[in-house]
Amino acid sequence: MLSKLQEIDMKYIFHPCSQMKDYEKLPPIVIKKAEGMYLEDENGKKYLDCVSSWWVNLFGHCNKRINKAIKEQIDKVEHVIFVNFSHEAAIELVQELVKVVPKGIEKFLFADNGSSSIEMALKLSFQYHQQTGNPKKRKFISLKNAYHGETVGALGVGDIDIFTDTYRALIKEGLKAEGPACYRCPYGKNFDCCDAQCFEKMEKLILENHEDIAAVIIEPMVQGAAGMKMYSPKYIQKLRELTKKYDIHLIADEIAMGFGRTGKMFAMEHSGVSPDIMCTSKGLTAGYYPMAIVGITQKIYDAFYADYLEGKSFLHSHSYSGNPIGCRIALEVLKIFKEENILDMINKKGEYLNKRAKEIFKDKEYVGEYRQIGMIGAIELVQNREKEDFPASERAGYEIYKIALQKGALLRPLGNTIYFMPPYIITEEEIDKMLIICRDSIEEYISKR
């Protein structure tokens, strides 16, 4: 029996990234209230948010500090055109942001969301080469299984079939390098102690095409939507060395992995090298406001700096670029990181998550691998000791998701990967609860097969 709100929702709303026919059996859960780690629906049932509501929520729902910052900003200025105008929140934000981003990132552009920031990064790289005497550099390289967003340009550097197949005719396809496959490593190595032998595939592609390549784009350390595939920082180090040699930009897509998720402020820090262009979003505004920022080097900035009539301006804009409310939230996020020692918190809680996950899932036949970095844990779900995948037709992850909802937890598997990406405020007791609900949900699904 649908509630009145569910009836209206089903009548008018086309929900993202889902098949609406599924909603006939599992209607949308209407959330009326949220606080801390929990979402509360219209019937008063609570759900532990184990995925940070699509990887965006860092400090819990209805965070008092962020709420206060928003209220104060609304009483000053809600929005102002960002062409020929600026405001305190944006100026203060970039002043703090430049202190924490990888070395060499010195200029910032504002966008509305992650996909838009990727579009900006690709266009910036392309235009840079056109304006600096390298007009042949028009192509991009990305990794197989990459995800960089769902706008058309972003799909061109993506490689997950469910997102790209339908739109092949629209997409200007980039080159794809066979990337790290650490779970079933063909070299028999482990990503946390290997020498990134798999880089030879990327190296070959760059050597064969470097005259035509504008940029290589990667999700540093973790390929998120591919199933939280984690790989060696040495891969990034080798990539940075080669891209510098051939005047190719390295674009770091830190949209999901930035702002502490991997245990460092930005995932690139694990490699000790810096990108030429960096895209951030999601955690930037802690789940409160759609905003993204693209960071670039002074060298790239200089290629666009000229008299207007030379036609070198970067003419890419969004109506809500540099929105004051979003900027004030992002500034508060940076203050919370600094004043509440968030990175220490992440690493301590990450150690606990790793320890307890390995205890709770020890010797479970359905766990092909448990992997973790920072506050991301992932279970590779398999049918047996031979690491045989569950058939896609069974939709095992979706079925486990439904069972977990009944038990009071929001888990959102990626295919046969079940992952944990909770807000950083999660307690040890809540970590235990999350893991136990996950285990019980998997075992209930398996028992019903």
PyMOL commands that set and color helices and strands:
alter all, ss='L'
color gray80, all
select helices_A, chain A and resi 4-12+20-24+52-55+64-74+88-97+114-131+152-156+161-167+199-212+233-245+267-270+282-285+298-302+308-310+324-339+342-360+392-394+396-406+428-448
alter helices_A, ss='H'
color red, helices_A
select strands_A, chain A and resi 31-35+38-41+46-49+105-111+139-143+175-177+213-218+222-223+229-230+249-253+277-280+292-297+367-373+376-381+409-410+417-420
alter strands_A, ss='S'
color yellow, strands_A
deselect
rebuild
show_as cartoon
